[in-house]
Amino acid sequence: MSITVNALVREDQGKGASRRLRKEEKVPSIIYGGTKEPLMISLNIHEITHLLEDENTFTSVLDLVVGKSKDSVVIKDIQRHPAKNTVFHVDFLRVDAKHALITTTPLHFIGVEENEAIRLGNMLNQFVVSIEISCLPQDLPHGINVDVTNLELGEHLTLTDLILPEGVIITSLQHEDIEAHDQTVCSVSEPKLIVEEEEEEEGLESGDSEADGEDQSEGSDDSKDGDSEEE
């Protein structure tokens, strides 16, 4: 099922024009790429906000309709208000069905609840949550599954361990030295951090106790000295 984004052409540019659009509940945006010239557009704030609530919007080829024309696009960048988190600006990139596109797709970690090591109280460390991929528009996945069902304590998965959909490649692994770019994606380890924090707290408590004891003994010596002086 295709996702449609409706837009209007905007003539005015600049910060003042963008502020006026936002007051009218519109989002200033732009389409670029391909053989056409960049086009300044505006979106309905409510429509685009609703579409962005669906993760598939970020990982799909969208039908961007402007008047009577329609472009196949992907979302290239989104700017949000730093305080309100509302959509401030959207960049769309035109795509060609015959040419590969480069984009980012999320990693979906599956099998966590079935993993025996994790069920016993160990931790799944997620070092990479999204990766840059290259593929034809029709092969664009909504995400890549990382199955950790059988990952045991002390084991890890790297980029080369991922099972990719047909036609999809990881851009960082296209270098000659694959090993140098083969990042660790996840691992299962003991919850060491919690243990270390408890040990540090115990160490601080014992240190405080020793310090208190020294203060008390010093106080006792002072009182003795004082008594001898008075005598």
Backbone as a ProteinNet text record, in pm:
[ID]
protein_1_A
[PRIMARY]
MSITVNALVREDQGKGASRRLRKEEKVPSIIYGGTKEPLMISLNIHEITHLLEDENTFTSVLDLVVGKSKDSVVIKDIQRHPAKNTVFHVDFLRVDAKHALITTTPLHFIGVEENEAIRLGNMLNQFVVSIEISCLPQDLPHGINVDVTNLELGEHLTLTDLILPEGVIITSLQHEDIEAHDQTVCSVSEPKLIVEEEEEEEGLESGDSEADGEDQSEGSDDSKDGDSEEE
[TERTIARY]
85.6	0	88.9	69.3	151.5	103.9	197.2	166.7	171.9	64.6	54.7	73.2	155.3	174.8	128.2	34.3	-16.7	58	89.4	166	118.3	155.4	126.4	257	263.5	381.4	382.8	500	511.6	607.6	564.5	642.9	739.5	691.8	773.5	878.3	995.6	1104.2	1156.6	1241.5	1299.5	1233.8	1295.1	1246.6	1109.1	1087.1	957.1	844.7	867.8	767.3	742.5	849.5	835	754.9	778.4	702.4	554.5	524.2	383.7	317.9	391.2	336	304.2	395.2	374.9	256	232.8	115.6	-12.9	-1.5	-117	-126	-48.1	-44.6	4.7	108	171.9	321.2	380.8	522.5	600.3	694.2	776.6	864.5	870.8	944.3	1007.5	1084	1150.5	1164.1	1155.7	1183	1304.7	1400.1	1516.8	1565.4	1662.7	1716.8	1656.9	1717.1	1668.3	1705.5	1631	1659.6	1583.9	1490.3	1410.3	1478	1435.3	1485.8	1423.7	1492.8	1432.6	1302.1	1207.6	1076.2	1042.4	1010.1	970.3	821.8	786.5	647.9	611	483.6	436.1	343.1	342.5	260.8	164	54.5	-39.3	20.5	34.6	99.5	31.6	-101.1	-174.3	-156.1	-157	-141.6	-2.1	102.4	237.8	268.4	215.3	236.2	175.6	56.1	-10.9	69.3	119.1	196.4	324.7	387.7	515.6	499.4	377	353.3	371.4	370	389.9	536.2	608.8	750.5	772.5	674.6	688.1	703.3	655.4	668.8	816.2	899.5	1042.1	1117.4	1059.4	1129.1	1053.1	974.7	896.3	921.3	898	894.8	755	748	620.9	577.8	446.1	390.6	362.8	447.3	430.1	352.6	231.5	141.1	140.6	178.2	175.7	92.8	-29.5	-119.6	-151.9	-118.6	-145.3	-22.3	88.4	210.9	235	306	336.2	480.2	554	692.5	707.3	795	832	947.7	930.4	1030.1	1050.8	1160.9	1182.3	1213.6	1188	1221.8	1372.5	1435.5	1580.2	1618	1536.7	1569.5	1444.1	1438.4	1327.6	1385.1	1339.1	1377.8	1256.6	1280.9	1172.9	1203.6	1099	1114.8	1187.1	1292.9	1373.2	1296.7	1193.6	1118.8	986.7	912.8	780.2	782.9	895	911.4	815.3	754.6	667.9	753.6	697.3	770.2	793.1	918.3	956.6	986.4	1046.2	1084.1	1108.9	1074.9	1096.1	1165.5	1268.8	1337.5	1298.2	1254.1	1220.9	1321	1362.7	1455.8	1383.9	1388.4	1328	1408	1337.5	1404.7	1364.8	1456.8	1435.4	1431.2	1327.4	1311	1429.7	1505.9	1617.7	1751.6	1752.8	1878.6	1871.1	1980.5	1985.9	1985	1921.4	1920.8	1994	2046.6	2115.4	2032.4	1997.9	1915.2	1946.6	1883.1	1903	1779.4	1801.5	1689.7	1713.2	1606.7	1623.8	1650.7	1713.1	1732.7	1625.3	1559.7	1456.5	1511.1	1531.5	1586.1	1472.2	1476.9	1371	1428.6	1340.9	1383.3	1437.5	1419.9	1472.2	1403.1	1271.4	1196.6	1224.7	1266	1293.4	1438.2	1523.5	1664.5	1684.2	1742.8	1756.9	1851.6	1962.4	2060.2	1999.8	1918.5	1855.8	1747.3	1677	1573.5	1632.9	1760.2	1827.7	1884.5	1861.9	1903.2	2019.2	2070.5	2179.9	2125.8	2215.9	2174.9	2203.7	2112.4	2136.9	2185.3	2308.9	2366.3	2346.7	2276.6	2251.9	2343.1	2444.1	2542.2	2504.9	2427.6	2384.3	2233.8	2159.3	2013	1961.3	2049.1	2011.6	2137.6	2121.6	2237.2	2205.5	2309.5	2293	2299.5	2201.4	2194	2180.5	2203.9	2185	2102.5	2002.7	1917	1830.7	1767.7	1670.8	1544.4	1470.3	1350.9	1253.9	1236.1	1139.6	1188.2	1319.5	1374.3	1390	1346	1364.9	1289.3	1361.2	1293.8	1242.6	1144.1	1093.5	1182.9	1282.2	1374.6	1443.1	1547.2	1619.7	1613.6	1569.4	1556.8	1692.5	1716.8	1836.6	1788.3	1802.9	1751.9	1853.5	1817.5	1907.6	1860.9	1770.1	1711.6	1817.5	1917	2017	2150.7	2153.4	2277.2	2305.3	2420.5	2454	2538.2	2553.5	2631.8	2775.3	2822.1	2957	2966.1	2857.8	2858.9	2809.5	2840.4	2797.7	2768.5	2699.3	2670.2	2729.8	2782.7	2838.3	2756.6	2793.2	2720.8	2721.3	2831.9	2840.5	2753	2704	2615.4	2469.8	2437.8	2299.3	2253.2	2129.1	2067.7	1990.3	2037.9	1979.3	1878.1	1774.2	1680.1	1753.5	1699.3	1760.8	1769.8	1885	1904.4	1949.7	1967.2	2005.9	2150.2	2230.3	2367.6	2393.8	2485.9	2525.6	2641.3	2624.9	2723.8	2860.9	2865.9	2994.8	3076.9	3011.8	3083.8	3129.2	3120.8	3164.8	3310.9	3375.8	3517.7	3599.8	3722.9	3810.1	3838.6	3864.9	3893	3762.8	3692.6	3562.1	3575.3	3677.2	3692.9	3704	3768.6	3786.3	3654.2	3554.5	3425.7	3312.3	3349.8	3248.6	3216.3	3123.3	3088.4	3015.1	3030.7	2951.3	2811.9	2711	2572.6	2512.9	2536.4	2481.7	2561.1	2542.4	2608.9	2527.4	2553.3	2489.3	2597.7	2577.2	2677.1	2609.9	2690.1	2639.9	2614.9	2520.3	2492.9	2602.3	2724.2	2840.2	2827.7	2765.5	2757.2	2689.1	2582.3	2508.8	2596.3	2669.5	2756	2865.7	2926.7	3034	2984.5	2864.2	2809.2	2786.6	2738.8	2716.1	2847.9	2953.2	3083.5	3139.9	3121	3169.9	3099.2	2966.2	2891.2	2936.9	2963.6	3010.6	3147	3233.5	3366.1	3359.1	3266.3	3250.7	3199.1	3105.1	3050	3156.7	3239.6	3345.4	3448.2	3477.2	3570.7	3519.1	3388.7	3328.9	3337.1	3316.3	3320.6	3459.4	3563.5	3700.8	3734.4	3686.9	3712.8	3647.6	3526.2	3457.2	3534.1	3588.5	3665.4	3789.2	3857.9	3977.8	3944.3	3831.9	3792	3766.5	3700.1	3668.9	3794.7	3890.8	4015.4	4095.2	4095.2	4164.7	4102.2	3970.9	3900.3	3937.7	3953	3988.1	4125.6	4223.6	4358.7	4361.6	4281.2	4276.8	4226.6	4122.9	4065.4	4165.3	4247.6	4349.6	4453.4	4495.7	4593.5	4541.9	4415.2	4354.4	4352.3	4318.8	4313.2	4449.5	4554.9	4690.6	4737.4	4694.7	4736.3	4672	4542.5	4472	4533.4	4578	4641.1	4774.7
-119.7	0	124.3	212.8	333.2	439.4	523.8	633.2	763.7	840.6	965.2	1085.8	1179.4	1305.2	1417.9	1498.2	1609.5	1737.9	1817.1	1939.8	2050.1	2174	2290.6	2361.6	2421.9	2499.2	2627.7	2666.3	2794.2	2884.7	3007.5	3105	3182.8	3220.5	3301.3	3216.6	3274.1	3206.8	3296.4	3239.6	3317.4	3286.5	3338.4	3311	3370.4	3491	3554.3	3474.5	3428.1	3348.9	3216.3	3156	3028.6	3046.9	3158.1	3185.4	3202.7	3271.6	3291.6	3157.7	3070.8	2939.1	2860.3	2864.2	2786.9	2839.9	2971.4	3027.7	2980	2946.9	2895.2	2743	2684	2539.1	2464	2521.4	2457.5	2440.7	2341.8	2312.5	2341.8	2435.4	2459.7	2338.6	2302.2	2182.2	2203.9	2103.2	2111.9	1972.1	1966.1	1842.7	1868.9	1776.7	1793.2	1656.2	1658.5	1534	1499.7	1402.8	1361.8	1464.1	1462.3	1551.3	1683.3	1695	1816	1915.7	2041	2145.3	2129.8	2175.3	2173.7	2252.3	2206.6	2270.1	2299.4	2425.5	2466.1	2437.2	2367.4	2328.2	2351.5	2334.1	2338.6	2220.8	2173.3	2058.5	2099.8	2028.2	2048.6	1986.8	2065.1	2019	1895.8	1890.7	1778.9	1651.6	1666.7	1549.6	1488.5	1571.6	1518.4	1462.8	1526.3	1474.9	1336.7	1319	1188.8	1083.5	1120.1	1024.7	982.8	1076.6	1047.7	963.3	944.1	855.1	709.4	682.2	547.4	533.2	439	419.8	389.7	326.8	290.7	413.5	528.3	650.3	684.2	653.4	685	586.5	471	365.1	321.8	410.8	378.9	482.1	440.1	534.8	596.1	727.6	798.2	857.8	871.6	943.4	1086.6	1177.7	1319	1389.3	1431.9	1492.2	1643.8	1713.8	1860.7	1903.2	1946.2	1979.9	1856.1	1859.5	1746	1657.1	1693.7	1614.4	1526.1	1415.9	1322.2	1275.9	1280.6	1235.9	1121.8	1027.5	921.7	975.3	979.4	1042.3	958.2	988.2	937.6	1057.9	1043.9	1151.1	1149.7	1262.7	1273.6	1336.8	1431.1	1498.5	1561.4	1563.2	1627.2	1715.6	1838.9	1929.7	1951.8	1948.4	1967.1	2085.8	2142.5	2252.4	2197.9	2263.4	2210.1	2192.9	2273.6	2264.8	2189.6	2220.9	2162	2029	1997.6	1874.5	1866	1978.1	1978.7	1982.4	1934.3	1930	2072.1	2105.7	2241.7	2251.9	2145.7	2145.7	2002.2	1970.4	1836.2	1844.9	1762.9	1750.7	1618.3	1624.6	1504.1	1485.5	1361.8	1330.3	1248.8	1298.3	1222.5	1095	986.4	859.9	810.5	735	677.1	525.9	463	318.5	240.5	301.2	229.8	257.4	347.2	382.7	355.5	300.6	269.5	398	391.8	505.9	467.2	566.6	545.8	610	531.3	582	505.7	545.3	479.9	398.9	280.1	194.7	145	127.4	84.1	-65.4	-103.5	-244.2	-284.3	-396.5	-447	-571.9	-562.2	-674.4	-768.1	-890.2	-987.6	-1106.8	-1176.3	-1293.6	-1261.1	-1137.1	-1097	-1175.6	-1186.9	-1256.3	-1405.5	-1461	-1604.4	-1637.8	-1537.3	-1560.7	-1607.6	-1728	-1787.2	-1707.6	-1658.9	-1583	-1453.9	-1387.4	-1262.6	-1290	-1400.9	-1437.4	-1466.4	-1505.9	-1534.7	-1409	-1293.1	-1168	-1098	-1152.7	-1088.1	-978.5	-897.9	-779	-791.9	-736.7	-723.3	-581	-567.4	-436.7	-407.2	-299.8	-260.8	-144.2	-171.5	-69.4	4.4	-59.1	0.8	-19	89.4	78.6	111.5	164.5	189.5	185.7	151.9	143.2	207.3	252.1	309.7	197.3	196.8	91.2	151.8	66.8	105.5	-3	40.4	-55.2	19.3	-55.7	2.9	38.3	140.4	181.2	67.2	-24.7	-132.7	-235	-231.4	-325.4	-263.4	-139	-68.5	-139.5	-186	-256.2	-158.2	-201.7	-119.2	-130.7	-212.5	-234.5	-368.1	-392.1	-518.6	-587.6	-713.8	-789.8	-842.2	-830.8	-887.3	-991.5	-1119	-1227.5	-1262.7	-1235.9	-1263.2	-1382.8	-1461.5	-1573.7	-1665.5	-1702.3	-1800.4	-1738.9	-1607.5	-1540	-1570.5	-1631.3	-1672.4	-1567.9	-1586.1	-1495	-1486	-1362.5	-1341.6	-1337.2	-1368.6	-1366.3	-1232.2	-1204.4	-1079.3	-1101.8	-1005.1	-1005	-879.1	-891.4	-776.6	-749.9	-646.3	-612.1	-726.8	-799.9	-909.6	-1028.5	-1029.7	-1137.8	-1111.4	-988.9	-954.7	-1022.1	-1068.7	-1128.2	-1017.9	-980.1	-867.8	-915.3	-836.1	-868.4	-866.5	-935.5	-941.5	-801.7	-770.1	-641.6	-529.9	-559.2	-457.4	-481.1	-374.5	-384.7	-277.5	-305.7	-209.2	-127.1	2.6	87	82.5	73	74.3	-51.4	-156.6	-281	-291	-180.6	-180.5	-139.3	-112.4	-79	-206.4	-190.7	-305.9	-377.5	-300.5	-359.4	-374.2	-485	-506.1	-520	-589.4	-612.8	-481.7	-382.6	-254.3	-179.3	-210.9	-141.9	-231.8	-352.7	-447.8	-421.4	-329.1	-289.4	-398.5	-397.9	-484.7	-424.3	-503.6	-456.3	-473.3	-590.2	-617.1	-728.7	-741.7	-847.3	-877.9	-994.7	-1032.3	-1038.1	-965.8	-962	-961.6	-987.5	-981.5	-835.4	-811.7	-672.7	-621.1	-603.5	-564.1	-424.1	-336.7	-196.7	-182.3	-258.4	-250.5	-299.2	-409.1	-464.7	-366	-304.5	-208.4	-89.2	-41.1	73	37.9	-85.8	-128	-136.5	-189	-199.2	-60.8	34	169.6	234.5	211.8	268.5	209.8	75.4	10.9	65.8	89.1	143.1	282.2	363.1	498.4	497	405.1	395.7	354.8	254	210	319.7	395.3	507	614.6	640.7	741	697.1	564.3	512	527.4	495.8	508.3	653.7	743.2	885.7	934.4	885.6	924.5	877.3	754.3	698.2	780.5	823.1	904.4	1038.6	1098.6	1226.9	1215.6	1101.5	1082.3	1065.4	986.6	962.9	1092	1173.4	1299.9	1392	1384.8	1466.9	1426.6	1294	1244.3	1293.1	1290	1334.1	1482	1558.9	1703.1	1731.6	1652.4	1676	1641.7	1538.1	1500.6	1611.2	1663.9	1769.3	1891.6	1917	2033.1	2016.5	1894.7	1868.9	1884	1834.8	1840.8	1984.7	2071.2	2210.1	2283.4	2248.1	2313.4	2276.2	2150.5	2106.4	2176.7
0	0	0	-96.5	-107.2	-8.3	34.1	125.8	47.2	53	-22.9	68.8	21.3	92.5	0.9	47.5	-31.2	3.3	-99.5	-77.1	-170.3	-135.8	-217.8	-250.6	-368.8	-406	-324.5	-274.7	-202.8	-279.5	-295.2	-370.8	-280.7	-162.8	-72.6	-3.6	17	86	197.6	281.6	391.2	524.2	631.5	765.9	791.1	738.2	758.2	694.2	572.3	501.9	574.2	624.7	696.6	824.6	895	1016.9	985.9	875.6	837.8	805.6	736.7	703.8	830.3	926.7	1049.7	1129.3	1123.6	1189.8	1123.1	994.2	919.3	928.4	1021.9	1044.5	920.9	857.1	743	771.7	709.2	730.8	602.9	604	485.4	455.5	328.2	288.1	151	106.9	-22.5	-81.9	-215.9	-290.1	-376.9	-376.9	-463.1	-510.1	-600.2	-654.1	-788.9	-854.6	-986.1	-1093.2	-1200.2	-1312.9	-1304	-1210.3	-1196.4	-1102.7	-1113.8	-1025.6	-886.4	-782.6	-648.3	-646.7	-567.8	-560.6	-415.1	-386.8	-252.5	-234.4	-128.3	-104.6	41.3	71.5	209.3	233.8	358.2	397.9	506.8	517.3	626.6	753	859.9	981.5	1040.3	1035.4	1094.3	1012.6	879.9	793.7	806.5	801.4	807.4	946.8	1050.9	1187.1	1202	1147.3	1152.6	1074.5	957.4	876.5	946.9	1016	1081.9	1207.3	1252.7	1365.9	1326.7	1196	1143.1	1101.3	1161.8	1130.1	982.9	918.5	776.8	687.1	733.6	653.8	630.8	729.6	719.5	629.8	608.5	534.7	409.6	354.3	234.3	124.9	1.5	-109.8	-110.1	-94.9	-82.4	-215.2	-231.2	-346.4	-302.3	-346.9	-310.5	-421.2	-388.9	-487.1	-469.7	-576.1	-577.7	-698.2	-672.5	-783.2	-865.3	-994.7	-1082.6	-1103.1	-1042.7	-1058.7	-936.6	-960.9	-852.3	-865	-754.7	-751	-651.6	-685.8	-591.1	-507.9	-376.6	-289.2	-163.3	-95.2	40.4	128.7	257.3	350.9	373.1	345.7	361.8	494.7	540.7	667.3	725.7	858.2	929.7	1038.4	1043.7	1151.2	1241.2	1371	1467.9	1559.4	1614.6	1710.4	1833.2	1879.7	1990.2	2121.1	2144	2269.6	2253.4	2146.8	2127.9	2053.7	1985	1907.8	1789.1	1751.3	1633.8	1506.9	1396.9	1270.5	1221	1192.5	1154	1004.8	947.8	806.9	762.3	636.7	583.9	448	430	300.9	236.6	112.1	36.7	-77	-100.6	-208.7	-316	-438.8	-548.8	-571.9	-606.2	-634.1	-772.5	-831.3	-964	-948.2	-1002.4	-987.5	-1042.2	-1135.1	-1197.6	-1130.5	-1033.3	-967.6	-817.7	-765.1	-622.2	-540.1	-425.3	-334.1	-206.2	-140.1	-12.1	97.2	198.2	306.7	434.2	542.6	672.2	708.8	760.8	800.8	943.5	1021.5	1161.6	1173.3	1285	1318.8	1418.9	1394.1	1484.5	1554.7	1684.5	1761	1800.8	1749.5	1776.1	1854.2	1923.3	1999.6	2137.3	2182.6	2313.8	2425.4	2417.8	2522.9	2524	2411	2402.8	2436.4	2450.5	2476.4	2620.9	2638.7	2770.8	2859.7	2802	2881.2	2934.5	2853	2895.4	2999.6	2983.4	3080.5	3217.7	3220.9	3347	3413.8	3351.8	3414	3347.3	3237.9	3166.1	3075.2	3020.5	2946.2	2797.6	2716.6	2573.1	2548.7	2504.5	2473.7	2325.6	2293.4	2154.4	2118.8	2039	2003.2	1874.6	1787.8	1661.7	1649.7	1626.3	1616.7	1476.4	1389.2	1250.8	1165.7	1038.1	949.6	814.9	747.8	614.2	511.9	422.3	321.3	181.7	82.9	-56.8	-125.1	-201	-272.2	-372.6	-460.9	-552.3	-473	-516.3	-442.5	-411.8	-508.3	-484.9	-382.7	-350.7	-252.8	-114.2	-97.8	28	141.4	244.2	355.5	459.9	538.4	647.7	771.1	762	872.9	852.5	930.7	920.9	1056.4	1056.3	1180.1	1225.7	1354.7	1416.9	1516.9	1482.7	1566.5	1675	1799.6	1912.4	1994.7	1940.5	2014.5	2071.9	1992.3	2034.9	2075.3	2095.7	2135	2282.3	2309.9	2445.4	2517.2	2647.2	2729.5	2676.7	2653.5	2602.7	2451.6	2382.2	2236	2183.7	2056.7	1994.7	1846.2	1787.9	1644.3	1583.6	1462.4	1392.1	1266	1192	1069	968.8	960.9	865	905.1	1029.3	1073.6	1037	997.1	966.9	838.4	841.2	721.6	650.2	533.7	460.7	357.4	333.4	226	91.4	-4.7	-137	-199.1	-253.2	-319	-227.7	-98.8	-0.8	41.5	43.1	90.5	195.3	286.7	388.5	332.5	324.9	257.3	324.3	456.7	525.9	500.3	448.3	421.2	276.1	204.1	64.6	50.6	163.2	160.4	142.1	97.1	77.1	208.9	314.7	444.8	522.7	498.3	560.6	711.8	757	900.2	978.5	920.1	988.8	1005	922	926.5	977.9	1023.1	1069.5	1216.6	1240.7	1376.2	1452.4	1584.9	1671.1	1684.5	1655.5	1659.7	1799.2	1858.4	1990.9	2057.9	2188.9	2263.9	2388.5	2446.9	2573.1	2679.8	2787.8	2894.3	3030.2	3132.9	3269.4	3306.9	3396.8	3439.2	3531.1	3476.8	3556.5	3613.1	3538.7	3579.4	3714.6	3736.1	3861.9	3976.4	3954.1	4057.2	4092.8	3991	4014	4094	4063.9	4135.9	4282.5	4309.3	4446.6	4522.6	4453.9	4517.9	4549.8	4457.3	4480.2	4598.6	4608.4	4719.6	4851.6	4854.2	4975.3	5014.2	4912.4	4938.2	4997.6	4944.5	4996.6	5139.7	5167.7	5302.2	5402.1	5367	5456.9	5475.7	5369.7	5378.9	5472.2	5466	5553.8	5699.5	5720.5	5856.2	5914.4	5833.1	5879.2	5909.8	5823.6	5843.9	5972.5	5999.4	6121.6	6243.6	6235.2	6345.2	6371.4	6264.3	6279.2	6342.1	6300.8	6357	6506.1	6542.7	6683.2	6766.1	6714.5	6787.7	6800.4	6694.5	6699.6	6802.8	6811.3	6908.1	7050.4	7070.4	7202.1	7242.6	7147.2	7175.4	7213	7137.8	7164	7304.8	7345.9	7477.8	7587.1	7559.5	7657.7	7670.2	7552.6	7554.1	7628.7	7603.9	7668.6	7819.1	7864.9	8006.7	8071.5	8000.2	8057.9	8068.8	7967.6	7970.7	8088.5	8113.4	8221.9	8355.9	8364.4	8487.8	8505.9
[MASK]
+++++++++++++++++++++++++++++++++++++++++++++++++++++++++++++++++++++++++++++++++++++++++++++++++++++++++++++++++++++++++++++++++++++++++++++++++++++++++++++++++++++++++++++++++++++++++++++++++++++++++++++++++++++++++++++++++++++++

